[in-house]
Amino acid sequence: MILSDSRGVLVRAIDAVNDALIVIVTYNSEPNLPTILETIEGWVSVEHRRCAVVLDNSSSMVIRSGIERLSSADHHLGTVMYIANPNNEGFSYGVNIAVNRAESCWSRFGRIVLINPDVSAEPGVVLELARRVQASNDIGVAGAFLRTGEGRQDNGCARRKWNRRRLFADVSGARALVRVLGTDSRNIEAEVEETDVDIVSGALMCIRRDIFAEGLDTRLPMYLEDQEICLRSKRAGRRVVSFSDISAIHGGGESRVSARDRARPLRCLELAEAPTMIMRDWDGYSVVSIKAVIATAALVRASLAVPLFGVMVAQSRRLRDPLAYLAYNLHLTVWLVRWSIFADPMREERLTLSEYFDVDARMGLNRG
């Protein structure tokens, strides 16, 4: 029997004890519905002691009807939950709601698996990732090897933690500068099946339940939580591991694509807010020194964008795309410099997506 409450939650009662929970947070993800359904179908049917919850931040009837159809199948009874979230307050906030609601229905899980709607993985891939975390008590967080649609390694699937030189290279838009600056790249190339790393991607991540604890970090609505949960695992004495032989395809950029009108604030969140918080938490960097790096690198970004604009015009003899490129980078430079002057990343309270986009709260950074 389907139970429904006033918040749009569809729940199937379950009596069995559960091993692991897949959490999928969606937003304007209708094109990804076939992938979402395939992921859930493989997960809950391969081993019945595993459940799935989909939290939809856009309350899409297409997503809802698709999950309802799947959950109504006899062999899926009691394993699938749909949550229509009326307010999109960000990824980490959505994950925490989903886990809390699922565990209030099904009791506590041993592992939490996060998978983005734009990640395409064979059912056995997700199961194997969860199995390895279960089998190795010293692993707190694990991630799969993610590939782009073109077959390249996804930049976020195996990372080193930030330092000032890596941050400078990323903010300037010239990642190759890390070699000149005498430090390793932030991204780690997969060379062995099991690699200890600092950070794995939240796009496909398995977290031991005691590390997940009260939930993901919600001080920022996105871009911080995967870094912080990996730091949490290391501080608890457990490893963070990337498995290169467990592979999936990641569409990538879903957060910015589904909110194009907020692309620059999200980029600022990714390049400034999240790195500042995690660098302060992880290695005790001073906020002033990080802000100085960000502001300087932003000015370098602008200085590089101008000659590149000329090259693009000369090569294409068109103005539209080069002008868009130049405008984007100049706007982003202004935003990052203003953030470095006015922002206060020292706060500890939760910040939702709507609060982040608020004009007054963000010092006008979301204008233009």
N, C-alpha and C positions, 0 to 999 in steps of 0.2 A: 504494500500500500504506500502511495506517495504521500508524504506529510509536507504541508506547505504553511509558511507563516507570512505575516504581513510584510516582512522585509524581502520577500521574493526568494526564499530559500526552499529548494526542493531536496528532500532527504528521503533515503530509503533506510528503514530500520535494519539493524544488523546485530546478530548475537555473537558472531565469532570474534576472537581476538585477532588483531591485525598486526602484520609485520611492518608495513611501510605505506606511506601516503605520497601520491603524486599530487603536486599543486601546480595548476596552470592559471596564470593571471592574464586575462585578455583585455584588449581595448581596441575597438574598431578592427577586430580580427576575423571578420567574416570570410575573407579570402583564404584564411588558414584553417577553416573548419574541417576540411577533409583530413588534414594532418593531425589536428587535435583529436578527432574521433579515432583515427588509426592508432595514435599513441595510447589512448585510454583503452581501446579494444584489446590491444596486445597486452597491456599491463594487467587488467583485471581478469582476463581470461586465461593467461598463462599460469598464474598462481593466484588462487581465489582469496588468499589471505592478504591481498593488496588492494587498496582503494584509491579512488581518484576524486579530486575536488576541482571544479572550475569556478573561479571567481571572475565575473565579467564586469569590468569597470565602465562599460558603455551600455550595459543592460540591453543587449541586442536580442531581439526576438529570434533572429536567425540562429545565433549561438544557443540560446535557450532551447529552441525546438530541437536542434540537433542533439544536444545532450539528453533531453527528455526521451527522444526516440531510442538513443543508445541505452539509457538506463532502464527502459521498459522491457528490454530483452530478458527472458527468463534467467539466462546464465549470468546476468549482471545485477540481479536483484540484490540490494543492500551493499553495493560497492561504489556507487557513483553519486556525487552531490553537485548540485548547481547552485551558485549564489549570484543573484543579481545585485550588484553594489550600486546604489543610486549616485554616489559621488566618487569620481576618480581622484583619489588622494595619493596615488603613486604605487609603485610595485611593492615595496617593503611593507607598507601599511596593508595592502591587499593580501599579501601572503600571510601576515599575522592573523587577519580576520579569518581567512580560509582555514588555517590550521586550528585555530581556537574553535571554530564552528564544527569542523570535522571531528575533533577530539571530544567535544561535548556530546556528539552523537555516537561515536564509535569507540571511545576511550583512547588512551595514549598510544602513539606509534613508536616504533623503535628507530625509524629513519624517516627523514623528510626529503623527498626528491623534488627539486624545482626544475621545471622545463618550460621554456618560452614557447608561445604558440607558433613562432616561425622556425622552430627547430624540428627537423625531420630525422627521426631515428627509428631504426628497426626495434621491435619490441624486445628482442634479446639484448640489445645494447643497454637499454635503461635497466633491465633486470640484472645484467651482469655488473653494472656500476653499483647498484644497491647491494648486490651479493658480496662484492669485494669489501665494501665498507663494513658490512656485517661480519665478515670473516676476519678482519684485521682490527683488533681493538685499539691499535695505536693510530688508526686513521680517524680524524675528526671530520674532515671535509674532503671530498673527492670530485673531480671533474673529468669529463670526457674530452677527447681530442675533437675539436670543432673545425670544420672546413667551410669555406665560403662556397657559393654556388659554382664558382670557377675552379674549385678544387684546392685553393690556397688555404694555409692555416689561418684560422680566425685569430685576430690579434689579441683577444682577451682570454683565450682558453688556458694559457699557462704564462703567468707573469711574475716578474720580480716586483718587490715593493718599490714605491717611489723613493727617489732621492732628489736633491735639488737639480742635479745635472739632467736626469731623465725628465724631470718636470719642465725644465727650460726647453729641452728639445721638442717635447710634445706641444707645449703652448706656442712655441714659435712656428709650428707647422713643418719643421725640418727635423724629423726623427733621426736622420742619419748623423746629426750633430753629436750624438752620444759618443761616436768613435773619436771625434775631435776633442771632446770634453773628457775623454779618458774613463769612461764607465761602460758597463754592459748595457745592451738594449733592454728595455722593459719586458719585451716579449721573449719567451724562451722557446727555442725550436725543439720540437720533439725528436729525441734521438734514441731513447730507450722506452720500453713499454711502460715502466713505472718511474715517474720523476717527482721528486720532492720539489715543490715550488712555494712561492709566497702566497699567490692568489690564483684561484681558478674562476672560471666564468659562471655567473649566476644563471646563464642561459640554459645550462644543463649541469646541475650540481646536486650531489647527495650529501646530506648533513646528518651526522649522528644526533639523535634527539636530545641528549644531555648537553651538547654544544649549542643546539638551537635554543634551548632553555625557554625564556619568556618571549622569544621571537627575534626577528631581524631588527637591525638598527633603523629607527624611524626619524633620526635627526634630520635626514634629507629624504625626499621622496624617491630618489633613485641614485644610482652610481656609487653610493657609499656602502650599501648593505653587503655586497659580495666581498668587498675588501675587509670590512669589519668582522664578518663571520669567520674569515680565514685567520685574521689576527686573534680572534677569540679562541679558535682551535689551537693555535700555537701557544698561546698563553696557558691553555689548559694542559699542555704537554702532549698534544696530539698532532699528527702530521697533516699537512695539506698536500694532496697527491693529484697529479695529472696522469691519466692513463691514455697513452698514445694509441693503444690497440683497441680502444673503445671509441668508435668514431661516429659522428653525426654531422649533418649539414645545417648550418646556421644562416638564415637569411640576413640577419644583422640590421642594425639601425631602426628597429621597429618602433622604438620609443619616439624618435625624432620624426620618422615618416608619418606616424599617426597623429602628430601634433606639429605640422609644418609651420603654423603661425607662431609657434613658440620655439622654433629651432635654435635661435641664438641664446635665449635663456637656458635651454637645456644644455647647450654646448658650454656655456659659462659654468653651469652646475657641474659638468663633467670635468672641465679643465681647471677649475679654480676651487669651488666649494668643497667637493669631495676629496681632492688631493690634500688640501690644507688640513681638513679634519683628520684624515687617516695618518698623515705625516706627523701631526702633533701627537696623536694617540700612540702611534707605533714606535717612533724614535725620538719623540720629545722636541722636534724642530720648533723654533719660535715662529709664531704667526707673522711677525714683522719680516723675518728673513724669507719666508715663503711668499709673502705678498710682493716683496722686492723682486724675487725671481719671476713671478707671474707678470708683473708690470713691465719689466725689462724685456722678457720674451715676447710679450704682446707687441711691443714697439718693433722688435725684430720682425715679427710676422708682417706688420704693415710695410716695413722697408723691403721685405722680400716680395710682397704682393704686387708692388708697383712695377718693378721690372718684368715680373712674370706676366703681368697684364699686357705689357708691350709685346712680349714674345707671343702670347696667345693671339693677339690681334694680327701680328705679322704672319703667323702661320695659317690662321683661319680666314683672315680678311673679313671677319664678322665682328660686330660689337656687342651683340646681346649677351652671349655666354661670358666673354671676358669681363664685361661690365658687371654682370651679376657676381662673378668671382671676386672682382675688386671690391665691390660694395659690401659683400658678405664679410670679407677679411678686415676691411676698415671698420665696419660696424663692430665686429667681434673685438677688435683691438680696443676701441673706445670702451666697450662694455667691460673688458677685462681690466683695463686701467682704472676705470671708475670703481669696479669691485675692489681692487687693491687699495683704493683710498678710503672707501666708505663702508665696506662690509664688515660685519662682526661675526666671524665664524666660531667664536668662543662659546656660543650658546649650547645648551645641552637638551633643551626641550624639543619635542617632536615638531617637525615642519612638514605640513601636507603640501601636495602639489598646488592646490588653489592658493594657499598662503604664500608659496614660493613665487607664484605668478602675480601676487597682489602688487599693484603699482607702488603704494606707499611703503609696504614692507620691504620691497626690493629696490628702493631708492631710484625708481624709474628705469631700472635695468631692463624691463621687459617692454619698453617702448621702442617703436621704430623697427 
